[in-house]
């Protein structure tokens, strides 16, 4: 089963949902991803601008609290897990998914790299305004029946669908 | 918990998370853009299943008093404005903040640009945060959950919600069987056949 290229989305979703057990029991928090970008980003920026930690928001994310660095490790671990899964299923990916050439009408790698950078920037800026992403608001917030998270997820899909209408059909 | 323990636990959990994201194929740009263009529903299937599973898990853990819930505060302006911006970013990136790392691990080169862009976006927000938090983006209602509004225990509402999600997922699967949504190379790509990379 570990060497299969694809699992049922339902089985994979159950595995992901079960990760809430160690998150709540061991780390006393819910699954999340986007805070870790603040932790790592502020830590790196600190080498150039040490005064960034005068901002309370920056200081709280980069402090030696277990939750901060747990989430950085969690998100780093995602890359490890995906790499291992890919290798043992003998799957190979091209440098850029073939859908992009159709979605944006050009196969230029530089165009896609620029789009990916902007996409990443916008994604995290929005996630930090909303105080959560697909994991924190989506998987964790909705499971906790959070009113704010449900609003954020609806807005996320609305924004995502609107942007996707501007792309060409993949 | 010491930082070292937290990092080891995080790495172990993240590895499982990443493994499941890769196997589910939800990390593929073709799946995420495909979902936003309503031609592929793998993302919704993984997402709603993870929500339903989490709701059952937390109904048990919270219902028996083992854990406290940790919902985020409801900041409606921030949730709506930030959520829309986040959604636009997800479509442009073809990834979420978490699945960006799954793309890096799987070898998508553009995901490195998404990652660096994401770090820059997070730092830009950090510099703006002292100002933004004084605007309407900082206004909200505190940590409210639906079962508080309805005056029922969380665990009952969570189990009802999970059951409703299961019904939705069964209907979704009848309408769009997942095996038919994988695409040419389990990547959500339905374009003309191409040589394997």
Interface residues (C-beta under 8 A of the other chain):
Chain A: X4 X5 X6 X7 X8 X9 X10 X12 X13 X14 X15 X16 X17 X18 X19 X20 X21 X22 X23 X24 X25 X26 X27 X28 X29 X30 X31 X33 X34 X36 X37 X38 X40 X41 X42 X44 X45 X52 X55 X56 X57 X58 X61 X64 X66 X67 X69 X70 X71 X72 X73 X74 X75 X76 X77 X78 X79 X80 X81 X82 X83 X84 X85 X86 X91 X92 X93 X94 X95 X96 X97 X98 X99 X100 X102 X103 X109 X112 X113 X114 X115 X116 X117 X118 X119 X120 X121 X122 X123 X124 X125 X126 X127 X128 X129 X130 X131 X132 X133 X134 X135 X136 X137 X138 X139 X140 X141 X142 X143 X144 X145 X146 X147 X148 X149 X150 X151 X152 X153 X154 X155 X156 X157 X158 X159 X160 X161 X162 X163 X164 X165 X167 X169 X170
Chain B: X1 X2 X3 X5 X6 X7 X8 X9 X10 X11 X12 X13 X14 X15 X16 X17 X18 X19 X20 X21 X22 X23 X24 X25 X26 X27 X28 X29 X30 X33 X34 X35 X36 X37 X38 X39 X42 X45 X46 X47 X48 X49 X50 X51 X52 X53 X54 X55 X56 X57 X58 X61 X66 X67 X68 X69 X70 X71 X72 X73 X74 X75 X76 X78 X79 X80 X81 X82 X83 X84 X85 X86 X87 X88 X89 X90 X91 X92 X93 X94 X95 X96 X97 X98 X99 X100 X101 X102 X103 X104 X105 X106 X107 X108 X109 X110 X111 X113 X114 X115 X116 X117 X118 X119 X120 X121 X122 X123 X124 X125 X126 X127 X129 X130 X132 X133 X137 X140 X141 X143 X144 X145 X146 X147 X149 X154 X157 X158 X161 X169 X173 X178 X182 X184 X185 X186 X187 X188 X189 X190 X191 X194 X196 X197
